[in-house]
Amino acid sequence: MNIQTRRMMAADCTSVIAIERASFACPWTLAGLVRKLRPEEKIVNGRVAVHNGRVIGHVVYELSRTRIELLTLAVDPIFRRRGAASLLIGDMTKKLSYERRRVLSLEVAERNLPACQFLRSQGFRWTKTIPHRFCNGESAYRFGLPFGACAMRASTVSLTPTHGENDA
Ligand SMILES: CC(C)(COP(=O)(O)OP(=O)(O)OC[C@H]1O[C@@H](n2cnc3c(N)ncnc32)[C@H](O)[C@@H]1OP(=O)(O)O)[C@@H](O)C(=O)NCCC(=O)NCCS
């Protein structure tokens, strides 16, 4: 299946919000997403996975000096298990390696077993549990992928941007 990744644009927000709603009990709202991505908040950015011109997945991330925090990552339910999220994580690990940040991290709801399995498949490890983290009272598992693991991962994949421009 031909999936490409590219930088998220304002025109992608409607698709992204639809995927959020299909994916989470406490999804991002359009207002919240636009606020996060507005031009003056330069450290928040997003990438999307695209199939035949259709946005099928996204990652929104926040950059700090030492880390990349993934604020949300989701794939359209009918396009799951086709490698879209792996491509988006691949973009993030390359970014971590190139820019010498130390860790890629995110939080997932503790009952979100598929997400936990996905993260483990990408080399992430549990770091802590945060009680009552989400709007429905559910606790979160915090996962991290340290730079060393990313460097190993990046060295095992082609660094040629075969699945989209390397523009984030
Ligand atoms: C978690 C999620 C982002 C994975 O996206 P995806 O595009 O389906 O993931 P990939 O196809 O890249 O999966 C890569 C590997 O992760 C593991 N994996 C992914 N989904 C899985 C599931 N439901 N059950 C078990 N393992 C899973 C598998 O090892 C898979 O490889 P395989 O398909 O060759 O067995 C997607 O299920 C999703 O959007 N879930 C709802 C939102 C969410 O929970 N977000 C939290 C993100 S961590």
The ligand as an ORCA input file, in Angstrom:
! r2SCAN-3c Opt
* xyz 0 1
  C      -1.914      2.638     17.699
  C      -2.107      3.042     16.231
  C      -1.616      4.487     16.049
  C      -1.250      2.104     15.345
  O      -1.351      2.552     13.992
  P      -1.120      1.562     12.739
  O      -0.904      2.386     11.548
  O      -2.222      0.573     12.701
  O       0.219      0.816     13.190
  P       1.216      0.009     12.224
  O       0.454     -0.582     11.087
  O       2.376      0.884     11.909
  O       1.653     -1.166     13.229
  C       3.006     -1.541     13.432
  C       3.055     -2.681     14.413
  O       2.508     -2.283     15.683
  C       1.842     -3.392     16.294
  N       0.406     -3.119     16.376
  C      -0.266     -2.095     15.781
  N      -1.582     -2.157     16.082
  C      -1.734     -3.247     16.867
  C      -2.873     -3.859     17.477
  N      -4.116     -3.371     17.322
  N      -2.675     -4.993     18.201
  C      -1.448     -5.523     18.349
  N      -0.326     -4.987     17.794
  C      -0.478     -3.860     17.058
  C       2.095     -4.588     15.354
  O       3.307     -5.199     15.764
  C       2.251     -3.889     14.005
  O       2.951     -4.657     13.069
  P       2.165     -5.777     12.186
  O       0.916     -5.122     11.665
  O       3.159     -6.119     11.121
  O       1.856     -6.893     13.136
  C      -3.584      2.887     15.782
  O      -4.078      1.634     16.216
  C      -4.486      3.961     16.318
  O      -4.668      5.012     15.685
  N      -5.115      3.732     17.504
  C      -6.037      4.695     18.071
  C      -5.298      5.934     18.516
  C      -4.298      5.608     19.593
  O      -4.489      4.734     20.406
  N      -3.224      6.388     19.629
  C      -2.154      6.169     20.549
  C      -0.929      6.084     19.760
  S       0.354      5.167     20.502
*
